[in-house]
């Protein structure tokens, strides 16, 4: 990704650190490699954990994860996964 957008990882880290320092509640979701295309409605099985998950995930699953994070009362107020 750095070849498409120079220093993209630097800027992503800077933005995440700024968010962490803000005092706001947040959830940073870092999807792995996206599988399929925007028409693929397959939901990949997943588990919300603190990092360490690798593999492919569909865009539909990323959307479901985002909704689950918003709706889940048991997720910490400040989390990165």
N, C-alpha and C positions, 0 to 999 in steps of 0.2 A: 504494500500500500504506500510505502514511502516513495516509491518511484512515480506514483500518480500525483501525490500531494506531498511536496517537500516537507520534511520534518513533521509529518502527521502524528507520529507517536509522541513527539515532544509536546505538541499542542494539545493532544488528548490528555496527556498526563498533567499538563499545566491546568487545564480546565477542571479535571477531576480534583486536583489538589485545592483549587480555588473553591470548589463546591464543598469539599470536606471542611475547609477552614471557615466557611460562611456561618456555621451554626444552624443551618437549615436541616430539616429532615430530608433524606435523599435515598435513592436506590440507583446505583450505577449498574447497568446490565451490559455485559460485554459478550455478545453472541459470537460463537465460533464461526467456522466457514458456513456460509449460507448455501443450502441445497435447493434444487428445483428452481422454479421461477415464480413470478407473482401470481400465476394461475394455480399453483400447487397448493391445495388446501389440506395436505397431510399434516397432522400434528405429531411431531416427533416426541416420544416419551422423554420426560426430563424430570430433574429434581433440582429445586432451588437450594444451592449450597454456596458457600463462600469460596469461589474460585475453583480451579483444578479440573474443570470439566472440558474435555476436548472432543472433537468430532464434528459432524455436520448437523445442521438444524435448518428446518424450513422457515421461510419468512412468516408463514402462518403461525408457527410455534413461537417465534419471537414475539409476535403480537399477543399471543395467549399468555406468555410469560409476563409481558408488561401489564396486562389486565389483572393477572393473578397477583402481581406485586402490589398493585393499587388496592385490590380488594382484601388482601390477606392481613388480618390483624396481628398475626403472630410474628411477622417479619419485623426485625429491628427497625428503628427509625433511621439508622444510618448503616447502609450495607452496600457492598460491592460484590457482584458475582457475575 
